[in-house]
């Protein structure tokens, strides 16, 4: 059992303002994983005050970009060295299967390296001739104190997608992890302390929604970086508008995978296994709408159903498990309510259903489920379920496929599967999403990541993500 009795505030381990504790239990069997100190609004105030002092008076924003890069690179080395330990802890906390957490913890280093590359390539200050004579100095300056609020499904990836660019830019940061993953959130504090960040630069205050709301509305916060639901994102955007806080919002998705007539179905199913069902399908980027041509519709439906039935569901710590439990009991019930809704809406349940998988009644498990005969107007095709439920939607021609793909409030991800890669690129250009994959090509962690429409504002990763943590200043001389 892991216990954190203190909070990481301003780079120091300190006693919380109240004795409240967060109890973290395994979604697999309810066993106790550990306890974490629970932050209060008073603790948030202390963290923001430390961040404000460090930003206004401390050395971090005044270091050269190269000096900051050196400290961040040291953090990345330390973080990568503990990848196995962290992956095992996250699996125990949130039920993500170990194959996924172990893979992602390695990939997070690539994410950080992408930010470091962006920092090395950025022109932090440049002089140029002014049109009216003289010169103009253009500077990228840190935006200030950053509130980073993250979900539980990929906690270190989400946290470092915000902390690393903020720190490279010279900002100071207060991180609010979800209570479900409070333990790995506070573990990050150990690594930040060892890496040698100055006092006040990083704070970690786990807690629930009240703590998050207090943090994002705090008058001394200059920018909010948030990953989570679209509903929560709307509320944060409204709160930020009151004081013109800068925001980056990485929100929900209902991404479409378009299967063209010439697609290799074996390759499609290999790709959908990870892009649709990866991380228990508790992923904003998951491809949960499968668009299939009528000429091959039943063939695609049968293949997707067979894929779902082939997935091993069970103990997430077992390397053979592909799908683990949902993070909480209410999350599992929410997913089952969507399965019930799909049946009520008239869709055909091809595989899966409402029953808990046999032998797993002690955890928050749901069956991977597939619906056919789905119309894109159905709620199961429009709303983010955030669990292993796929819908297969027919189309008559490519124009209809594109119309269906774009007929969504979301615009985060998507894919096309075709024997003609260049034609796939043409399709990709016509889909209104922030990221898109042709034939399952891997996403580049140095390329911009983010969404159109209700999937968010701003971008993460690489130089594009780094720039969201700076303000541009023009000086005429």
C-alpha positions as CSV (number, residue, x, y, z in Angstrom):
1,X,0.0,0.0,0.0
2,X,1.2,3.5,-0.9
3,X,0.7,6.4,1.4
4,X,1.3,10.1,0.8
5,X,0.5,12.1,4.0
6,X,1.8,15.3,2.6
7,X,1.2,17.5,-0.4
8,X,3.8,18.8,-2.8
9,X,3.5,22.6,-2.6
10,X,6.0,25.0,-4.1
11,X,8.5,22.1,-4.5
12,X,8.3,21.1,-0.8
13,X,6.5,18.3,1.0
14,X,4.1,20.0,3.4
15,X,1.3,19.0,5.7
16,X,-2.2,19.6,4.2
17,X,-4.5,22.2,5.7
18,X,-6.9,19.5,6.9
19,X,-6.6,15.8,7.8
20,X,-8.8,14.7,4.8
21,X,-7.5,11.7,2.8
22,X,-8.2,10.3,-0.6
23,X,-8.7,6.5,-0.5
24,X,-7.7,4.9,-3.8
25,X,-9.1,1.4,-4.4
26,X,-8.6,-1.0,-7.3
27,X,-11.4,-1.0,-9.8
28,X,-10.5,-4.7,-10.4
29,X,-11.4,-6.0,-7.0
30,X,-11.9,-3.1,-4.6
31,X,-8.6,-3.8,-2.8
32,X,-6.9,-0.8,-1.2
33,X,-4.1,0.7,-3.4
34,X,-3.2,3.5,-1.0
35,X,-4.1,6.8,0.6
36,X,-3.2,10.4,-0.4
37,X,-3.5,13.7,1.3
38,X,-6.5,15.5,0.0
39,X,-6.0,19.2,-0.9
40,X,-8.4,21.9,0.3
41,X,-9.0,25.3,-1.1
42,X,-6.5,26.6,1.5
43,X,-3.9,24.3,0.0
44,X,-4.7,25.5,-3.5
45,X,-4.3,29.1,-2.2
46,X,-0.9,28.2,-0.8
47,X,0.2,26.5,-4.0
48,X,-0.9,29.4,-6.2
49,X,0.8,31.9,-3.9
50,X,4.1,29.9,-4.1
51,X,3.8,29.8,-7.9
52,X,3.1,33.6,-8.1
53,X,6.1,34.4,-5.9
54,X,8.3,32.1,-7.9
55,X,7.1,33.7,-11.2
56,X,7.5,37.3,-10.0
57,X,10.7,37.0,-8.0
58,X,12.2,33.6,-8.5
59,X,15.0,32.5,-10.9
60,X,13.0,30.1,-13.2
61,X,11.4,32.6,-15.6
62,X,14.7,34.5,-15.7
63,X,16.9,31.5,-16.7
64,X,17.9,31.2,-20.3
65,X,15.8,28.7,-22.3
66,X,18.8,26.5,-22.5
67,X,19.1,26.4,-18.7
68,X,15.5,25.4,-18.4
69,X,15.9,22.8,-21.0
70,X,18.7,21.2,-19.1
71,X,16.5,20.8,-15.9
72,X,13.6,19.4,-17.9
73,X,15.9,16.9,-19.7
74,X,17.1,15.7,-16.3
75,X,13.5,15.3,-15.2
76,X,12.7,13.3,-18.3
77,X,15.7,10.9,-17.6
78,X,14.5,10.4,-14.0
79,X,10.9,9.9,-15.0
80,X,11.8,7.4,-17.7
81,X,13.9,5.4,-15.2
82,X,10.8,4.8,-13.1
83,X,8.5,3.9,-16.1
84,X,7.7,0.4,-15.0
85,X,6.9,1.4,-11.4
86,X,4.7,4.2,-12.6
87,X,2.9,2.0,-15.1
88,X,2.1,-0.6,-12.4
89,X,0.8,2.0,-10.1
90,X,-1.5,3.6,-12.7
91,X,-2.9,0.2,-13.6
92,X,-3.7,-0.5,-10.0
93,X,-5.4,2.9,-9.6
94,X,-7.5,3.3,-12.7
95,X,-7.8,-0.2,-14.3
96,X,-5.9,0.7,-17.5
97,X,-4.3,-2.6,-18.7
98,X,-0.6,-3.0,-18.1
99,X,0.1,-3.4,-21.8
100,X,-1.2,0.1,-22.3
101,X,0.3,1.9,-19.2
102,X,3.7,0.4,-19.8
103,X,3.7,1.4,-23.5
104,X,2.4,4.9,-22.7
105,X,5.0,5.6,-20.0
106,X,7.8,5.0,-22.5
107,X,5.9,7.2,-25.1
108,X,5.7,10.0,-22.6
109,X,9.4,10.5,-22.9
110,X,9.0,10.9,-26.6
111,X,6.4,13.5,-25.9
112,X,8.8,15.4,-23.6
113,X,11.6,15.1,-26.2
114,X,9.2,16.7,-28.8
115,X,8.7,19.7,-26.5
116,X,12.5,19.9,-25.9
117,X,13.0,19.9,-29.7
118,X,10.4,22.6,-30.0
119,X,12.2,24.7,-27.4
120,X,15.5,24.3,-29.1
121,X,14.0,25.4,-32.4
122,X,12.0,28.4,-31.1
123,X,13.2,31.9,-31.7
124,X,12.7,33.1,-28.1
125,X,13.9,36.6,-29.1
126,X,14.6,38.0,-32.5
127,X,15.4,41.4,-33.9
128,X,14.1,42.5,-37.3
129,X,14.1,45.7,-39.3
130,X,11.0,47.8,-38.7
131,X,8.9,49.0,-41.6
132,X,9.1,52.6,-40.4
133,X,12.8,52.5,-39.6
134,X,14.7,51.3,-36.6
135,X,14.2,47.7,-35.3
136,X,11.6,45.6,-33.7
137,X,12.5,43.0,-31.0
138,X,9.9,40.1,-30.9
139,X,10.0,38.0,-27.7
140,X,8.2,34.9,-26.5
141,X,7.7,35.4,-22.8
142,X,6.1,33.0,-20.2
143,X,2.4,33.4,-19.8
144,X,2.7,33.3,-16.0
145,X,1.1,30.9,-13.4
146,X,-0.5,27.9,-15.0
147,X,-3.3,25.7,-13.5
148,X,-3.1,22.2,-15.0
149,X,-6.1,20.1,-14.4
150,X,-6.1,16.5,-15.7
151,X,-8.3,13.4,-15.8
152,X,-7.6,9.9,-14.6
153,X,-7.4,7.9,-17.8
154,X,-3.8,8.7,-18.9
155,X,-2.5,10.7,-15.9
156,X,1.2,11.2,-16.5
157,X,0.8,11.7,-20.3
158,X,-1.9,14.4,-19.6
159,X,0.1,16.0,-16.8
160,X,3.3,16.3,-18.7
161,X,1.6,17.4,-21.9
162,X,1.0,20.6,-19.8
163,X,3.7,20.8,-17.3
164,X,6.7,20.3,-19.7
165,X,5.8,23.1,-22.2
166,X,4.8,25.4,-19.3
167,X,8.1,24.8,-17.6
168,X,10.2,25.2,-20.7
169,X,8.5,28.5,-21.4
170,X,9.4,29.8,-17.9
171,X,6.0,29.4,-16.3
172,X,5.2,28.1,-12.8
173,X,2.6,25.4,-12.4
174,X,0.0,24.1,-10.1
175,X,-1.2,20.5,-11.0
176,X,-4.5,19.2,-9.9
177,X,-4.7,15.4,-10.5
178,X,-7.9,13.5,-10.2
179,X,-8.7,11.7,-6.9
180,X,-8.7,8.3,-8.8
181,X,-5.0,8.8,-9.6
182,X,-3.9,10.9,-6.7
183,X,-1.0,8.5,-5.9
184,X,0.8,8.7,-9.2
185,X,0.1,12.4,-9.2
186,X,2.0,12.9,-6.0
187,X,4.7,10.5,-7.1
188,X,5.5,13.1,-9.8
189,X,6.4,15.4,-6.9
190,X,9.3,13.1,-6.0
191,X,10.7,13.3,-9.5
192,X,10.3,17.0,-9.7
193,X,12.1,17.4,-6.4
194,X,15.0,15.2,-7.5
195,X,15.3,17.0,-10.9
196,X,16.1,20.2,-9.1
197,X,13.4,22.7,-10.0
198,X,13.6,25.9,-8.0
199,X,11.3,26.6,-5.0
200,X,7.7,27.5,-5.9
201,X,7.9,26.3,-9.5
202,X,5.8,23.1,-9.2
203,X,2.9,22.2,-6.9
204,X,0.7,19.1,-6.9
205,X,-2.7,19.3,-5.2
206,X,-5.0,16.3,-5.7
207,X,-8.7,16.6,-5.1
208,X,-12.1,16.6,-6.5
209,X,-14.2,19.1,-8.6
210,X,-14.4,21.7,-5.9
211,X,-10.6,22.0,-5.8
212,X,-10.4,22.2,-9.5
213,X,-13.1,24.9,-9.7
214,X,-11.3,26.9,-7.1
215,X,-7.9,26.6,-8.9
216,X,-9.1,27.6,-12.3
217,X,-11.0,30.6,-11.0
218,X,-8.2,31.8,-8.8
219,X,-7.3,35.4,-9.6
220,X,-3.6,34.8,-9.6
221,X,-3.8,32.1,-12.3
222,X,-2.9,33.4,-15.7
223,X,-3.6,30.2,-17.8
224,X,-5.6,27.1,-17.6
225,X,-4.6,23.9,-19.3
226,X,-7.3,21.2,-19.0
227,X,-8.0,17.8,-20.3
228,X,-11.4,16.3,-19.7
229,X,-15.0,16.3,-20.7
230,X,-16.5,18.8,-23.1
231,X,-19.1,19.9,-20.4
232,X,-16.3,20.6,-17.9
233,X,-14.4,22.4,-20.7
234,X,-17.3,24.7,-21.4
235,X,-17.5,25.6,-17.7
236,X,-13.8,26.3,-17.5
237,X,-13.9,28.5,-20.6
238,X,-16.7,30.5,-19.1
239,X,-14.8,31.0,-15.8
240,X,-11.6,31.9,-17.7
241,X,-13.5,34.5,-19.8
242,X,-14.3,36.5,-16.6
243,X,-10.6,37.5,-16.3
244,X,-9.3,36.7,-19.8
245,X,-7.2,33.8,-18.6
246,X,-5.5,32.0,-21.5
247,X,-6.8,28.5,-22.0
248,X,-5.9,25.2,-23.6
249,X,-8.7,22.7,-23.6
250,X,-8.3,19.1,-24.8
251,X,-11.8,17.7,-24.7
252,X,-14.0,14.9,-25.9
253,X,-14.4,13.0,-29.1
254,X,-16.6,10.7,-31.2
255,X,-14.1,9.9,-33.9
256,X,-15.0,8.1,-37.1
257,X,-12.9,5.4,-38.8
258,X,-13.9,5.3,-42.5
259,X,-13.5,1.9,-44.1
260,X,-13.4,2.2,-47.9
261,X,-14.4,-0.6,-50.3
262,X,-10.8,-1.5,-51.2
263,X,-9.6,-1.7,-47.6
264,X,-7.9,-4.8,-46.2
265,X,-10.2,-5.9,-43.4
266,X,-7.5,-7.8,-41.6
267,X,-5.4,-4.7,-41.4
268,X,-8.4,-2.6,-40.4
269,X,-9.2,-4.9,-37.4
270,X,-5.5,-4.9,-36.3
271,X,-5.7,-1.1,-36.3
272,X,-9.1,-0.8,-34.6
273,X,-8.0,-3.1,-31.8
274,X,-5.8,-0.3,-30.6
275,X,-7.5,2.8,-31.9
276,X,-11.0,1.8,-30.9
277,X,-10.5,-0.4,-27.8
278,X,-7.1,0.8,-26.5
279,X,-7.0,1.9,-22.8
280,X,-10.4,0.2,-22.2
281,X,-11.7,2.7,-24.8
282,X,-11.6,5.3,-22.0
283,X,-9.9,7.6,-24.4
284,X,-11.1,10.9,-26.0
285,X,-9.2,10.0,-29.2
286,X,-10.9,6.5,-29.6
287,X,-12.4,5.7,-33.0
288,X,-15.9,4.6,-31.9
289,X,-17.9,5.2,-35.1
290,X,-16.9,2.7,-37.7
291,X,-18.2,3.8,-41.2
292,X,-18.6,0.9,-43.6
293,X,-19.7,0.8,-47.3
294,X,-23.0,-0.9,-47.9
295,X,-21.4,-3.3,-50.3
296,X,-19.3,-4.7,-47.5
297,X,-21.4,-3.7,-44.5
298,X,-22.2,-7.1,-43.0
299,X,-18.7,-8.2,-43.6
300,X,-17.3,-5.3,-41.6
301,X,-20.0,-5.7,-38.9
302,X,-19.0,-9.4,-38.5
303,X,-15.3,-8.5,-38.4
304,X,-15.7,-5.8,-35.7
305,X,-17.9,-8.1,-33.6
306,X,-15.2,-10.9,-33.9
307,X,-12.6,-8.4,-32.8
308,X,-14.6,-7.4,-29.8
309,X,-15.2,-11.0,-28.8
310,X,-11.5,-11.8,-29.2
311,X,-10.3,-9.3,-26.6
312,X,-9.3,-10.7,-23.2
313,X,-11.2,-8.9,-20.4
314,X,-9.9,-9.2,-16.9
315,X,-7.2,-8.3,-14.3
316,X,-5.5,-5.2,-15.8
317,X,-2.2,-6.2,-14.2
318,X,-2.1,-9.4,-16.2
319,X,0.0,-8.8,-19.4
320,X,-2.4,-11.0,-21.3
321,X,-5.4,-8.8,-20.5
322,X,-6.4,-6.3,-23.2
323,X,-9.4,-4.7,-21.5
324,X,-9.6,-4.1,-17.8
325,X,-12.3,-2.6,-15.6
326,X,-13.8,0.8,-15.9
327,X,-12.4,3.3,-13.4
328,X,-15.4,3.5,-11.2
329,X,-18.7,1.8,-10.6
330,X,-20.7,4.8,-11.8
331,X,-18.6,4.9,-15.0
332,X,-19.4,1.2,-15.7
333,X,-23.1,1.9,-15.1
334,X,-23.0,4.9,-17.4
335,X,-21.6,2.7,-20.2
336,X,-24.3,0.1,-19.6
337,X,-26.9,2.8,-19.7
338,X,-25.7,3.6,-23.2
339,X,-25.9,0.0,-24.2
340,X,-29.5,0.0,-23.0
341,X,-30.1,3.2,-24.9
342,X,-28.7,1.8,-28.1
343,X,-31.2,-1.2,-27.8
344,X,-34.0,1.3,-27.1
345,X,-33.1,3.4,-30.1
346,X,-33.4,0.4,-32.4
347,X,-29.8,-0.4,-33.1
348,X,-28.8,-4.1,-33.5
349,X,-26.6,-5.3,-30.6
350,X,-24.3,-7.7,-32.4
351,X,-22.1,-8.7,-29.4
352,X,-21.6,-7.7,-25.8
353,X,-24.5,-6.4,-23.7
354,X,-25.5,-5.5,-20.2
355,X,-24.2,-8.5,-18.2
356,X,-20.9,-8.2,-16.3
357,X,-18.4,-10.6,-17.8
358,X,-18.5,-13.9,-16.0
359,X,-16.1,-14.2,-13.0
360,X,-15.5,-10.5,-12.9
361,X,-18.5,-9.4,-10.8
362,X,-16.2,-8.0,-8.1
363,X,-14.9,-5.2,-10.4
364,X,-16.2,-2.4,-12.5
365,X,-16.3,-4.5,-15.8
366,X,-18.4,-4.1,-18.9
367,X,-18.5,-6.3,-22.0
368,X,-17.0,-4.9,-25.2
369,X,-20.1,-4.2,-27.3
370,X,-20.8,-3.5,-30.9
371,X,-24.0,-2.1,-32.5
372,X,-25.0,-2.4,-36.1
373,X,-27.8,-0.8,-38.1
374,X,-26.9,2.5,-36.5
375,X,-28.0,5.9,-37.8
376,X,-25.7,8.8,-37.2
377,X,-28.6,10.7,-35.5
378,X,-28.8,8.2,-32.7
379,X,-27.4,9.3,-29.3
380,X,-25.0,6.3,-29.3
381,X,-23.5,7.7,-32.5
382,X,-23.3,11.3,-31.3
383,X,-22.4,11.2,-27.6
384,X,-19.1,10.3,-26.1
385,X,-19.6,7.0,-24.2
386,X,-16.0,6.7,-23.0
387,X,-16.0,2.9,-22.9
388,X,-15.8,-0.1,-25.1
389,X,-18.9,0.4,-27.2
390,X,-18.6,0.8,-31.0
391,X,-21.2,1.6,-33.6
392,X,-21.0,0.6,-37.2
393,X,-22.7,3.0,-39.6
394,X,-23.4,2.3,-43.3
395,X,-22.7,4.7,-46.2
396,X,-23.5,4.5,-49.9
397,X,-20.5,6.5,-51.3
398,X,-17.5,8.5,-50.2
399,X,-19.4,11.8,-50.1
400,X,-21.9,10.3,-47.7
401,X,-19.1,8.8,-45.6
402,X,-17.5,12.3,-45.3
403,X,-20.8,13.9,-44.5
404,X,-21.4,11.4,-41.7
405,X,-17.8,11.7,-40.4
406,X,-18.2,15.5,-40.2
407,X,-21.7,15.4,-38.8
408,X,-20.6,15.4,-35.2
409,X,-20.3,18.0,-32.5
410,X,-16.7,16.8,-32.0
411,X,-13.6,16.9,-34.2
412,X,-10.7,15.3,-32.3
413,X,-9.5,12.3,-34.3
414,X,-10.4,9.9,-37.1
415,X,-9.1,7.5,-39.7
416,X,-9.5,6.2,-43.2
417,X,-8.6,2.7,-44.4
418,X,-7.9,2.2,-48.1
419,X,-5.5,0.4,-50.5
420,X,-4.6,3.8,-52.0
421,X,-2.6,5.9,-49.5
422,X,-2.7,9.0,-51.6
423,X,-6.5,8.8,-51.9
424,X,-6.6,8.3,-48.1
425,X,-4.7,11.6,-47.8
426,X,-7.4,13.3,-50.0
427,X,-10.1,11.9,-47.7
428,X,-8.1,13.1,-44.6
429,X,-8.0,16.7,-45.9
430,X,-11.8,16.7,-46.1
431,X,-12.5,15.6,-42.5
432,X,-12.9,18.3,-39.9
433,X,-10.7,17.0,-37.1
434,X,-7.5,18.0,-35.4
435,X,-5.7,14.7,-36.0
436,X,-6.3,12.0,-38.6
437,X,-4.7,8.6,-39.5
438,X,-4.4,7.0,-42.9
439,X,-4.2,3.2,-42.6
440,X,-3.4,3.3,-38.9
441,X,-0.2,5.4,-39.2
442,X,1.1,6.3,-35.8
443,X,0.5,9.9,-34.5
444,X,3.7,12.0,-34.3
445,X,4.2,13.3,-30.8
446,X,6.0,16.3,-32.2
447,X,3.0,17.2,-34.4
448,X,0.2,19.4,-33.0
449,X,-2.5,17.5,-31.1
450,X,-5.9,18.9,-30.4
451,X,-9.4,19.3,-31.7
452,X,-11.9,21.2,-33.8
453,X,-15.4,22.2,-32.6
454,X,-16.4,20.8,-29.2
455,X,-13.2,18.8,-29.0
456,X,-11.3,21.7,-27.6
457,X,-9.2,24.9,-28.1
458,X,-5.4,25.1,-28.7
459,X,-2.9,22.4,-29.4
460,X,-0.5,20.2,-27.4
461,X,2.9,18.6,-28.4
462,X,6.0,20.0,-30.0
463,X,6.6,23.6,-30.8
464,X,2.9,24.3,-31.5
465,X,2.0,23.2,-28.0
466,X,4.9,25.1,-26.4
467,X,3.8,28.4,-28.0
468,X,0.5,28.2,-26.1
469,X,2.5,28.9,-22.9
470,X,4.0,32.1,-24.1
471,X,2.9,35.6,-24.8
472,X,4.3,37.6,-27.7
473,X,5.8,40.9,-27.0
474,X,7.0,43.4,-29.7
475,X,9.5,46.1,-28.6
476,X,10.2,49.0,-31.0
477,X,13.8,50.4,-30.7
